[in-house]
Amino acid sequence: MHVLIGATLNVALLFMAGLTAGALGQAQTRFPPAPAHFIPDGAPFTLPTAPLRDIYVDSARGDDSRSGATPAAALRTVSEAWRRVPLGRLPAGGGVRIVLQPGAWGQDAVPEYWEGRWGSPDAPIIITSQAYLHSHLQPNTTTTTSSQPQQQQGSSPQDVQPQPQPPPQPPGAPQQVAASATIARVNMFNVSGVYLLGFTIADPGDAFHCERCVGLHLRHMRVLADQSSAWEIVKLNQCAGVFVEGCSVAGAGDNAIDMVAVQYGHVTDCDVHSANWCMYLKGGSAYFRIERNFIHHCGESGFAAGQGTGLQYMVEPWVQYEVYDLHVVNNVISDVWGAGLGVYGGLHVLMAHNTLLRVGSRSHAVEFNTGSRVCDPDDAAPRCRALRRGPYGAWGPVSVADNPPNDRGVAIPSRDVIFVNNLIANPGDNATQWQHIQVMRPQPAEGGVPGPSARADEGLVIAGNIFWDGGNDKALGVEDPEGLDCPQQPLAPGEAAPPGCRVAQLLRDNVWSGPGAAPEWAGGAAAEGRDSPAAAEQLAAAVWAAGGLALRRGSAGAAAAARVLVAPLPQLPPWPAEQLAPPGAAAVAPVVADVTGRQRGGGYDAPGAFALGGAPAAAPSPSPRPTASPRASPAPVPSPMPVPVPSPRASPKPSPTPAPVPSPSPSPSPKPAPSPKRRTKHKKSPRPKKTNRRQ
């Protein structure tokens, strides 16, 4: 459970608090204090129970001269409702709830910039729809409606009859409720303690952008854009405490969900589709869980841990790896031209129990590459030098002139990546073109990256996975170094591979050509959703209605999967002693339930996001309760933050090195534009000759 605003802060961890807006050309601009270091556990966030002042908005019958205090006195525009939320830090007991009556609001009726409001658990800022208020919330309180049967007065517990378990619901927002109220694009800056619940943000262009936001909560939202005109749908820059649950995000020419330098949070139970890179976290994003999502109909990538970033957009102390402490578990990823899953410059990344369907026809299903780092040529470029000279040992070019040639960027290594118990199912007409996986060869070490080379496979573990992806002649995508006498047959149980050799271990610990031409799903061929009437919009519902991509218990595929299943999950190595960013999770938690909430124990566990067919429902977890602050991790305190460097010229990018003292409240400032993209280009690869690797 997570209620993240108002935590007591250690000065050394104020990585966002008190940042001057020198890079924005605004003196004395301050940003919300970030949470103290903690490790998210994936539990649903809890809505605060503080008293609220309601502001009703009705696009058809409202009037901005009214009080907005009741539906009969509703305002007309969302802009006026937001204007009535006080600027600065809201006092305890001063929370606000904006309630959208059924209707739609265009760009002329919503704020151009939503900025400068700091909520907290004692004074949250909630925006919701009337339909969601009545279907999911109590009308006069912010507590969620209980899903447990209510005991009648005077009856004993034995008199209460057990209720049948409802069928598992597919990921995504409740369509009818969320569609009842729709507003145009939202551009937030410098806000905290915000809850967006149960309505739609829709725009032909980029739909939702939040920069310097702390304690951002989205639940049962639809965020939609036009894939032909929008670059990205949900774009988050330099934020902390971000929790996205049960949302539908769709329609972008590039990214559906794009997070740069975002720490602490999760994305769970979402339906994300119709984009190029459907979802990634990069730029020093850290301490995140990506669980139980359906990611589909993507171009170059399904989910990417890391990628490529301009150094000046990163936030200390997370200025070396692209991602830190990321757990990607129980997701379904389908219909991706490129790799379904990829790691590009990650430290301590776990990818376990994910199901990939119809992925990688371009080349391969999964990839493990180095990330990329440059100094982008804009007004914030001087910050690259400041970060390289700072106490956290940033990796990347010192300046624009220091960028490596040919737009390749400084290679960012990966370390301690665990890829276990995943299921990849590619039908014969959608098999990978060349190979199963890609592991990038070592790259030059430069830009502060310790040598002798930047590797994508240091501490890489690949085990317990099962592939249906063509016949036995399909290349693995990994070859042992020339000159070593490495075995090319599966190792015996317990046998260690010779130093430098990998192929024999991969052959023993994974199934690379599943028995039969395709898996035997418990729900039959309908589980693959090929006959869905609207391929993208209805795919999740079609797959879930057929029972999901669960292997039939007793099938040859289930038996093969059981032979390689890794149980319990392997543990990540200790956090590197030289790493100044606070440590990630001390232990890998067991995955006791599958993506639909069915138990994995009792012989039902299997690779992939689904337990074997027929698995019973897992025991329910205790209901979350509010907490005043996240639990602290026994993390060592990093070195003190450096003194701020001189501010560069006005720029829409992060400000220089942070100062450690927050101000009592924010001051308004012009909204920066979204950060430009920075990524390694991926092109269709020619047939590999000797190495079976794509460069």
CORLIN-V872673 format. One record per run of one state. SS is the DSSP state (hx for helix, st for strand, lp for the rest). FROM is the first residue (numbers start at 1). LEN is the number of residues. If there is no record, write none. Layout:
# CORLIN-V872673
ss:SS from:FROM len:LEN
ss:SS from:FROM len:LEN
This chain:
# CORLIN-V872673
ss:lp from:1 len:10
ss:hx from:11 len:3
ss:lp from:14 len:7
ss:st from:21 len:1
ss:hx from:22 len:3
ss:lp from:25 len:1
ss:st from:26 len:1
ss:lp from:27 len:25
ss:st from:52 len:6
ss:lp from:58 len:13
ss:hx from:71 len:3
ss:lp from:74 len:1
ss:st from:75 len:1
ss:lp from:76 len:2
ss:hx from:78 len:6
ss:lp from:84 len:4
ss:st from:88 len:2
ss:lp from:90 len:5
ss:st from:95 len:6
ss:lp from:101 len:2
ss:st from:103 len:3
ss:lp from:106 len:1
ss:hx from:107 len:3
ss:lp from:110 len:4
ss:st from:114 len:2
ss:lp from:116 len:1
ss:st from:117 len:2
ss:lp from:119 len:1
ss:st from:120 len:1
ss:lp from:121 len:2
ss:st from:123 len:1
ss:lp from:124 len:1
ss:st from:125 len:5
ss:hx from:130 len:7
ss:st from:137 len:1
ss:lp from:138 len:6
ss:st from:144 len:1
ss:lp from:145 len:12
ss:hx from:157 len:3
ss:lp from:160 len:15
ss:hx from:175 len:4
ss:lp from:179 len:2
ss:st from:181 len:3
ss:lp from:184 len:2
ss:st from:186 len:4
ss:lp from:190 len:2
ss:st from:192 len:6
ss:lp from:198 len:2
ss:st from:200 len:4
ss:lp from:204 len:4
ss:st from:208 len:4
ss:lp from:212 len:2
ss:st from:214 len:6
ss:lp from:220 len:2
ss:st from:222 len:4
ss:lp from:226 len:6
ss:st from:232 len:6
ss:lp from:238 len:2
ss:st from:240 len:6
ss:lp from:246 len:2
ss:st from:248 len:3
ss:lp from:251 len:4
ss:st from:255 len:6
ss:lp from:261 len:2
ss:st from:263 len:6
ss:lp from:269 len:2
ss:st from:271 len:12
ss:lp from:283 len:2
ss:st from:285 len:7
ss:lp from:292 len:2
ss:st from:294 len:13
ss:lp from:307 len:1
ss:st from:308 len:3
ss:hx from:311 len:3
ss:lp from:314 len:9
ss:st from:323 len:7
ss:lp from:330 len:2
ss:st from:332 len:5
ss:lp from:337 len:2
ss:st from:339 len:6
ss:lp from:345 len:1
ss:st from:346 len:7
ss:lp from:353 len:2
ss:st from:355 len:5
ss:lp from:360 len:6
ss:st from:366 len:4
ss:lp from:370 len:1
ss:st from:371 len:4
ss:lp from:375 len:7
ss:hx from:382 len:8
ss:lp from:390 len:10
ss:hx from:400 len:3
ss:lp from:403 len:2
ss:hx from:405 len:3
ss:lp from:408 len:2
ss:st from:410 len:3
ss:lp from:413 len:2
ss:st from:415 len:6
ss:lp from:421 len:2
ss:st from:423 len:3
ss:lp from:426 len:2
ss:hx from:428 len:3
ss:lp from:431 len:4
ss:st from:435 len:1
ss:lp from:436 len:1
ss:st from:437 len:3
ss:lp from:440 len:3
ss:st from:443 len:2
ss:lp from:445 len:8
ss:st from:453 len:2
ss:lp from:455 len:3
ss:st from:458 len:1
ss:lp from:459 len:2
ss:st from:461 len:3
ss:lp from:464 len:2
ss:st from:466 len:3
ss:lp from:469 len:6
ss:st from:475 len:1
ss:lp from:476 len:27
ss:hx from:503 len:7
ss:lp from:510 len:1
ss:st from:511 len:1
ss:lp from:512 len:9
ss:st from:521 len:1
ss:lp from:522 len:3
ss:hx from:525 len:4
ss:lp from:529 len:10
ss:hx from:539 len:7
ss:lp from:546 len:5
ss:st from:551 len:1
ss:lp from:552 len:4
ss:hx from:556 len:9
ss:lp from:565 len:28
ss:st from:593 len:1
ss:lp from:594 len:4
ss:st from:598 len:2
ss:lp from:600 len:17
ss:st from:617 len:1
ss:lp from:618 len:78
